[in-house]
């Protein structure tokens, strides 16, 4: 298990755990980050990650990506 910010680009990953407080977990779930769901890093730009979740591309900060364990 590793944080999403360390995952290889364009390699599908399965979300194993969401970290942070309950509000942060709910926010991540609302964005489509669910345990057991698939996510892949598309690109890394200036400390932020572009990730693909459920056919959508979302930009997340490096700090937020560290809370998503794959």
Secondary structure by P-SEA (a helix, b strand, c coil): ccccccccccbbbbbccccccaaaaaaaaaacccccbbbbbccccccccccccccbbbbbcaaaaaaccc
